[in-house]
């Protein structure tokens, strides 16, 4: 019993010494906690209006515009991803200071090759700090205030994963990948064209009074013998239709070649404000020559290329998402 009490006292004394050492480390000459070099978190994160993440190679800007976040002044952002970043900025917590032996080296790497994060509320900069790249350390994330030379190991309570992975400069990660996302009653018409098999092409109209129309695009005639329920249901398929990614592994010459090819399908949606969204879809060559049954693959049956609203970039879509849209006129009969 005596030995146990003695050991307990030693542990308590050791814990107190560690706490005191920590306080002195974070303290300035007056003995108060120096938050100026250690406080990375952003209070009232709902008021943040702009975030910049700058690496030596590229710069990303997320900015609140008309109550929506925009990426590099070009694309609408995925709101969920931005919200996750805002929450992260609010919950940043110091895990420990960097050891004296590593401090100078870590500080040097952060300034030379780290990501500079700038956080704004309206036009006022409220935080500026460096974040280590994931390649610097796969287990720890280092941060340092811009005007400081004191780096820290930072974490987020209950967060699993590498904190540095949240600070991404690739604009394609942040951009909203939505192609179509309509409430059925807000769609005025849907036009589906098959350039190589025009006989399958059609247009469906919604008059918003409970009546619909189906038009044969070859004969430019409206058909009478169609299933109203199928037409009404078809308008519900145009929700949460997204593309997978932007094509990055093709040369510009090959991209231009795809865009000049005959499309597999062209879908144009007009809403009740007469605004249009149009996607042009092209078959994608298969990376494999034969399937698992030894049959020759004419094209990739999982993914296709596409261009959206005449944009010159090439994107990738997945058939399992778009298949419900690829109806033919006979489907409605």
C-alpha positions in Angstrom: 0.0 0.0 0.0 2.8 2.4 0.9 4.6 1.8 -2.4 1.3 2.4 -4.3 0.8 5.7 -2.5 4.3 6.7 -3.3 4.0 5.8 -7.0 0.7 7.8 -7.1 2.4 10.9 -5.7 5.2 10.6 -8.2 2.7 10.4 -11.1 0.9 13.4 -9.8 4.1 15.4 -9.4 5.2 14.4 -12.9 1.8 15.4 -14.4 2.0 18.8 -12.7 5.5 19.4 -14.0 4.4 18.5 -17.6 1.5 21.0 -17.3 3.8 23.7 -16.0 6.3 23.1 -18.8 3.5 23.3 -21.3 2.3 26.6 -19.9 5.8 28.1 -20.0 6.3 26.9 -23.6 3.1 28.7 -24.7 3.6 31.7 -22.6 5.1 35.1 -23.5 7.3 37.1 -21.3 4.4 38.3 -19.1 3.4 34.7 -18.4 0.1 34.7 -20.3 -0.9 32.2 -23.0 0.4 33.4 -26.4 -2.6 32.8 -28.6 -1.2 35.0 -31.3 1.1 32.2 -32.6 -1.0 29.2 -31.5 -4.7 30.0 -32.2 -5.5 28.6 -35.7 -9.3 28.1 -35.2 -11.8 30.6 -36.6 -14.7 31.6 -34.3 -18.1 32.3 -35.9 -17.2 30.4 -39.0 -20.6 31.1 -40.5 -19.3 34.7 -41.1 -16.4 33.5 -43.3 -16.8 34.9 -46.8 -13.6 33.8 -48.6 -10.9 31.2 -48.2 -7.7 31.0 -50.2 -5.4 28.0 -50.2 -2.1 28.8 -51.9 0.7 26.4 -52.7 3.9 27.1 -54.7 2.2 25.4 -57.7 -1.4 26.6 -57.6 -3.9 28.8 -55.9 -7.5 28.0 -55.0 -10.1 30.5 -54.0 -13.5 29.7 -52.5 -15.7 32.8 -52.2 -19.3 33.4 -51.1 -21.2 35.0 -54.0 -24.9 35.6 -53.7 -25.1 33.2 -50.8 -23.4 30.4 -52.8 -19.8 29.4 -52.8 -17.9 29.7 -56.0 -14.5 28.1 -57.0 -11.9 30.4 -58.6 -14.7 32.6 -59.9 -15.6 29.9 -62.5 -17.7 27.1 -60.9 -20.3 26.7 -58.2 -18.8 24.8 -55.3 -20.1 21.6 -53.7 -21.7 23.1 -50.6 -21.1 20.0 -48.4 -17.3 20.1 -49.1 -17.1 23.8 -48.2 -19.1 23.3 -45.1 -16.7 20.5 -44.0 -13.8 22.9 -44.4 -15.5 25.7 -42.5 -16.2 23.3 -39.6 -12.6 22.1 -39.7 -11.4 25.7 -39.5 -13.6 26.2 -36.5 -12.4 23.1 -34.6 -8.6 23.3 -35.2 -6.9 22.3 -31.9 -3.2 22.3 -30.9 -2.1 18.8 -30.2 1.5 19.7 -29.3 4.3 22.0 -30.2 7.0 20.8 -32.5 10.1 19.6 -30.6 13.1 22.0 -30.4 15.2 19.6 -32.5 12.7 19.7 -35.4 11.3 23.2 -35.0 13.6 25.0 -37.3 13.4 22.4 -40.1 9.6 22.2 -40.0 9.3 26.0 -40.0 11.6 26.2 -43.0 9.6 23.5 -45.0 6.3 25.2 -44.2 7.4 28.5 -45.5 9.1 27.1 -48.6 6.7 24.3 -49.6 3.6 24.5 -47.3 0.1 25.7 -48.2 -0.7 29.2 -47.1 -4.3 29.5 -45.9 -6.0 32.9 -45.8 -9.4 33.2 -44.2 -11.6 36.3 -44.7 -14.7 37.8 -43.2 -16.0 40.3 -45.7 -12.8 42.0 -46.9 -10.9 41.6 -43.6 -8.3 38.9 -43.2 -8.9 37.1 -39.9 -6.4 34.2 -40.2 -3.2 33.5 -42.2 -1.3 30.3 -41.5 0.8 27.6 -43.2 -0.4 24.0 -43.4 1.9 21.1 -44.2 1.2 19.1 -47.4 0.2 15.5 -47.0 3.5 14.4 -48.6 5.4 16.1 -45.7 4.1 13.7 -43.1 1.4 11.0 -43.5 0.6 10.9 -39.8 0.8 14.5 -38.6 -0.3 17.9 -39.8 1.9 20.9 -39.0 0.6 24.5 -38.9 2.3 27.8 -38.3 1.0 31.3 -38.3 2.3 33.3 -41.3 4.2 35.9 -39.2 5.6 33.3 -36.7 8.4 30.8 -36.7 6.7 28.5 -34.1 5.2 25.4 -35.8 2.6 23.2 -34.1 1.1 19.7 -34.6 -2.6 20.4 -35.1 -5.6 18.1 -35.0 -9.4 18.1 -34.8 -11.1 16.2 -32.0 -12.7 13.0 -33.2 -11.5 13.5 -36.7 -10.1 10.4 -38.4 -7.7 10.9 -41.2 -4.9 13.4 -42.1 -6.0 16.9 -41.4 -3.8 18.2 -44.2 -6.0 16.3 -46.7 -8.8 18.8 -46.1 -6.8 21.7 -47.7 -7.0 20.8 -51.4 -5.9 23.2 -54.1 -7.4 21.2 -57.0 -10.5 23.2 -58.2 -12.1 20.1 -59.7 -12.4 18.6 -56.3 -14.4 21.6 -55.0 -16.6 22.3 -58.0 -20.2 21.2 -58.1 -20.5 18.3 -60.4 -24.3 18.6 -60.9 -25.6 18.2 -64.5 -29.3 18.1 -63.8 -31.1 18.7 -60.5 -34.7 19.7 -61.2 -38.0 19.5 -59.4 -40.3 17.8 -61.9 -42.8 20.6 -62.0 -40.0 23.1 -62.9 -39.1 21.3 -66.1 -40.8 22.7 -69.3 -39.3 20.2 -71.8 -36.8 17.4 -72.2 -35.3 16.7 -75.6 -33.4 13.5 -76.2 -31.6 13.0 -79.5 -29.7 9.9 -80.8 -27.8 11.3 -83.9 -27.0 7.8 -85.3 -30.5 6.5 -84.7 -32.8 9.4 -85.1 -35.9 7.2 -85.1 -35.4 6.8 -81.3 -35.3 10.6 -80.6 -38.1 12.4 -78.8 -39.1 15.5 -76.9 -41.5 15.5 -73.9 -43.3 18.6 -72.8 -44.9 19.4 -69.4 -47.7 22.0 -69.5 -47.9 22.1 -65.7 -51.7 21.6 -65.8 -51.5 17.8 -65.5 -51.1 17.3 -69.2 -48.0 16.3 -71.2 -47.0 15.8 -74.8 -44.6 13.5 -76.6 -43.1 14.6 -79.9 -41.5 12.4 -82.6 -38.4 14.4 -83.6 -38.0 12.7 -87.0 -41.5 13.5 -88.2 -41.8 16.5 -85.9 -45.2 15.2 -85.0 -46.9 14.8 -81.6 -48.0 11.2 -80.8 -51.3 10.5 -79.2 -50.9 6.9 -78.0 -48.5 7.4 -75.1 -48.5 6.4 -71.4 -49.1 9.5 -69.3 -47.8 7.9 -66.2 -44.5 6.9 -67.8 -44.0 10.5 -69.1 -44.8 12.0 -65.7 -42.4 9.6 -64.0 -39.7 10.4 -66.6 -39.6 14.1 -65.4 -38.7 12.8 -61.9 -35.5 11.2 -63.2 -33.7 14.5 -63.6 -32.7 15.0 -60.0 -29.2 14.7 -58.6 -27.6 13.7 -61.9 -23.9 14.4 -61.6 -20.7 13.7 -63.6 -17.8 11.8 -62.2 -14.7 13.8 -63.0 -13.0 16.0 -65.6 -10.8 14.1 -68.1 -7.1 14.8 -67.3 -5.2 11.9 -69.0 -5.9 12.9 -72.7 -4.0 15.4 -74.8 -5.9 18.4 -76.1 -5.7 16.9 -79.5 -7.5 13.7 -78.4 -10.1 15.8 -76.5 -10.8 17.8 -79.6 -11.1 14.6 -81.6 -13.7 13.2 -79.2 -15.7 16.5 -79.3 -15.8 16.3 -83.1 -17.0 12.8 -83.2 -20.7 11.9 -83.7 -22.4 11.9 -80.2 -24.2 8.9 -78.8 -26.9 11.0 -77.2 -27.7 14.7 -76.7 -30.0 15.7 -73.8 -31.4 19.2 -73.5 -33.5 20.3 -70.6 -35.5 23.6 -70.5 -36.9 24.8 -67.3 -40.0 27.0 -66.7 -37.8 30.1 -67.0 -36.7 28.9 -70.5 -33.1 28.4 -69.2 -31.4 25.4 -70.9 -28.9 22.8 -69.8 -27.5 20.5 -72.4 -25.2 17.5 -72.2 -23.6 15.8 -75.2 -22.5 12.2 -74.6 -19.8 10.3 -76.5 -18.9 6.6 -76.4 -15.7 6.0 -74.5 -13.3 3.3 -75.9 -12.9 0.4 -73.5 -9.6 -0.1 -71.8 -10.0 -3.8 -72.2 -10.4 -5.6 -75.5 -12.6 -8.4 -74.3 -15.0 -8.9 -71.4 -14.9 -11.8 -68.9 -16.8 -14.0 -71.3 -14.4 -13.4 -74.1 -16.7 -11.1 -76.1 -15.2 -8.2 -77.8 -15.9 -4.8 -76.1 -16.9 -2.2 -78.6 -16.8 0.6 -76.0 -16.7 1.1 -72.2 -20.0 -0.1 -70.7 -19.4 1.6 -67.4 -18.4 5.1 -68.4 -18.7 7.6 -71.3 -17.3 11.0 -72.2 -19.4 14.1 -72.3 -19.4 17.9 -72.7 -21.7 20.1 -70.8 -23.3 23.3 -72.1 -20.8 23.4 -75.0 -17.9 23.7 -72.6 -14.7 22.6 -74.3 -13.6 20.5 -71.4 -14.3 16.8 -71.5 -16.0 15.1 -68.5 -16.6 11.5 -67.5 -20.1 10.2 -66.7 -21.2 6.9 -65.3 -23.9 4.9 -67.1 -25.6 3.7 -63.9 -26.4 7.3 -63.1 -27.5 8.3 -66.6 -29.2 5.1 -67.8 -32.7 6.1 -66.5 -32.4 9.2 -68.9 -31.6 7.1 -72.0 -35.1 6.3 -73.0 -36.4 6.0 -76.5 -39.6 7.2 -77.9 -41.2 3.7 -77.9 -40.7 3.6 -74.2 -43.6 6.0 -73.8 -46.1 4.1 -76.0 
